[in-house]
Amino acid sequence: MEYRSVGKSGLKVSEIAVGSWMTDLQGGEKAQLAEQTIRQAYDAGVNFFDCADAYSGGEAEKFLGRILKDYPRGSYVVSSKVFFPTGRGANEWGLSRKHIFENIDRTLSNMKLDYIDMYFCHRFDTTTPMEETLRALSDLVSQGKILYYGVSEEWSATRLAEAQRIIEKYNLYPMTVVQPQYHMMDRYIEHEIMGVCEKYGMGITPFSPLAQGLLTGKYKKGQPYPAGSRATHQADKQINNLLTDENLDKVENLTKIAEELGVSMSVLALAWILRKDVICSVITGASKPQQLESNLAASGFKIPEDAQRRIEEILGFHRFERHVG
């Protein structure tokens, strides 16, 4: 396993992280598999474990905390998030100072920890002044309850730049990390967000790097969905919306490149993300050890330049730029 710094901070995280979004805690056998996967990841050198208060209504935090307590606190990095409702009250959601302060205590209690390494705003709160949110997060750093903070979805490049202006104006602790969705089929952060992060020294820890399973290569055009796959049971149907003929054709061509390089499609997709220095870790979801083993092989794998050029031709991505004159 190889490690990278989170932005311009001194924090080091494994190139491959394990997230808890899709951790299935329903039933003893599935929970046992999930625990085995986390422990195997730790033994393989993974030191970054991502979670959120909204995952399984707080049960994911409790589950992860129970496992990590068996390891020295300095040997791993754990993150969580705040935004979604934790109750029915008017103040039990969002990014107000009240909810952030109450929620971090809930998270620390769930995980049986004294501090969280990285704390994310899970969404953007249009009802709370950004200054209030950033002051609250900076104060949590001062109190030692969190070490670094960042943001996840819905924080545009404009919002990140405004946050930086507020941080500099009031001399707050800096924003260290951004966690957007990013994979071969969704490269929106390359338009502006990635450049803003590079400018201000923020690291990026993307989630959904395998596009809900599309980039594993297990879905084939004209063939039934594999039994037990996410496309057969996921309630929000995110993966189903990605299973277009165009995307499946791209994956078929990308798989040929992976085979030529002697790696799986998953490794190619993860290594492609890690080609960017601003990416410090890729958050993967693995519900069983076999999936984890495939993901781990991406750390340190470098895609040759000629293969990279062919990948770009297949993907056909063009960064948005507006030219006048």
C-alpha positions, 0 to 999 in steps of 0.5 A: 500500500502506498500513502499520500498527503491530504492536500498540503496537510501533514496527514497521510492516508492510504491510496485506497480507503474503505467506505461504509456507505454500502455496508450491509448490517442486516443479518449476522452473516453480512455484518460478519463479512463486512467486519472481515473486510475491514480487518483485512483492509487494515492488515493490508495497509489501508489506514483510512476508513470513511463513514457518516452519521447518516449511514444506517442511522448511526449504526455504521458509525457504531459498527466501524468504531467497535472494530477500530477500537482493537487497533492503535488510535494512531494507526488509522484515519477515520472520517464522518459527516454532518448534514442529514437529519438525526431527529425530527426537530427543526435544528436536527439537520443542516450545518448550523453551529447548533447541529454541528456541535451536537452532531460531533458529540453524537458521532464521537459517542457512536464510535467511542472515540475522543476525536475524528480525523476528518469531518465533512459537510455531507451537503451544502446548507442553503439555510445557514450562512457559510461563515457560521458553518466554517467558524463552527468547524474551525472551533471544533479543530481548536477543541480537538474534537476534529483534526481536519475538515472538508466538504462533500457533495454540492460544494461547487468551485464558486462555493469553495472559493468563497469558503477560502475567502472567509477562512482567510478573512477570519484566520480560521483553520483551513479546509483540508479536503473535498469529497466529490463523486468522481469516476471515468463516466463522471468527470465534472470536477475536472471542469473547475473544482479540481483546479480550485483544490490544487490552488488552495492545497485541498486534497480530494478523496472521491467516492463511487470510483467504480460508478456503482459497479459499472466499472467493474466490468460485470455488467454486459450489454444485452445480458441479464444483470448478475444475480445479487448485483446492485442493479437488481436491488438498489432502491434509488436505481443509481446504477441502473441509470448508468447502464446505458448502451453507450457506457457499456460499450465504453466499459467493454473497450476499456476492459480490453485495455485492462486485459492487455495490461494484466489487471482487472477493470476495477484496478484500471478504473481506480488507478486512472483516478489516482493518476492525478496528484491532487487525489489523495485517496479513493474511497471504495466500497467492499462488502466482501473480502474478494472485492477488497482484494481487487481494489487494493491492487490499484495502489501503486499501479501506473497506467502507461502513457500509450494506454492512457491516451487510448483511455481518453479516446474511449471516454471522449471527455472535453473539459469545459472552457469558454473562449471569447474572440 
